[in-house]
Amino acid sequence: MTKFRPLHDRVLVRRLDSEEKTAGGIIIPDTAKEKPMEGKVIAVGSGARSEEGKVTPLDVKAGDTVLFGKWSGTEVKINGEDLLIMKESDILGIIG
């Protein structure tokens, strides 16, 4: 497996699968499904660097389940897996 470490204040996230059925039991086809806005953090960068060169570590860490904006991140494929790279500021919060 290739190791991947995001740079600076970027975060690598794996989307969590969305529910495939509605509350009423109707199955939603893939084409109509909304992409989930919830994911698990896989890796984080070392932090944001200030003008003075001081590094501020990120608030999220690998293993955190996070909520992010609908259009956040850049989709990438690493080792055949679809992942997202986004800035920590695109993450709305940590779940749980």
C-alpha positions in Angstrom: 0.0 0.0 0.0 1.3 3.4 -0.9 1.6 5.9 2.0 0.0 9.3 1.4 0.4 12.2 3.7 -1.5 15.5 2.9 0.5 18.7 3.1 -0.1 21.6 5.4 -3.7 22.0 6.5 -5.1 19.4 4.1 -7.0 16.3 5.2 -7.6 12.9 3.4 -11.2 11.7 3.9 -13.0 8.5 3.0 -16.7 9.2 2.3 -19.1 7.0 4.5 -21.7 5.2 2.5 -25.1 6.9 2.4 -28.3 5.0 3.2 -29.6 3.3 0.1 -33.2 3.2 1.2 -35.6 6.0 2.3 -37.4 5.8 5.6 -40.4 4.3 3.7 -38.2 1.5 2.3 -37.9 2.9 -1.3 -34.6 1.9 -2.8 -32.7 4.9 -4.3 -30.8 4.3 -7.5 -27.1 5.3 -7.5 -27.7 8.1 -10.1 -30.3 9.8 -7.8 -28.4 9.4 -4.6 -26.8 12.4 -2.9 -23.2 12.0 -2.2 -22.7 11.7 1.6 -21.3 14.7 3.4 -19.9 12.5 6.2 -16.6 10.8 6.2 -13.7 9.2 8.1 -10.4 11.0 8.3 -7.6 8.8 6.9 -4.6 11.1 7.2 -3.9 14.8 8.1 -1.1 17.2 7.2 1.3 18.7 9.8 -0.7 21.9 10.1 -1.1 25.4 8.8 2.0 27.6 8.7 1.7 31.2 9.9 3.6 34.2 8.3 6.2 33.8 11.0 6.7 30.1 10.1 5.0 28.7 13.2 3.0 25.5 12.5 -0.4 25.2 14.1 -1.5 21.5 14.3 -5.0 20.5 13.0 -8.0 20.0 15.2 -8.9 16.8 13.4 -7.0 13.5 13.5 -6.9 10.2 11.6 -9.9 8.1 12.7 -12.3 11.1 13.3 -15.7 11.0 11.7 -16.4 14.4 10.2 -19.2 16.4 8.5 -18.2 18.5 5.5 -19.9 20.8 2.9 -21.6 19.3 -0.1 -19.1 20.6 -2.6 -16.0 20.3 -0.4 -12.8 18.7 -1.4 -11.1 17.3 -4.5 -11.9 13.7 -5.5 -8.8 11.5 -5.9 -8.2 7.8 -6.4 -5.4 6.3 -4.2 -4.7 2.6 -4.5 -8.0 2.2 -6.4 -10.1 3.8 -3.6 -12.1 7.0 -4.2 -11.1 9.5 -1.5 -11.3 13.3 -0.9 -8.6 15.8 -0.1 -9.8 19.0 1.5 -8.6 21.8 3.7 -9.4 21.5 7.3 -11.5 24.7 7.0 -13.9 22.7 4.7 -14.8 20.4 7.6 -17.8 21.6 9.5 -17.4 19.5 12.6 -16.4 16.2 14.2 -19.2 13.7 14.9 -19.3 11.8 18.2 
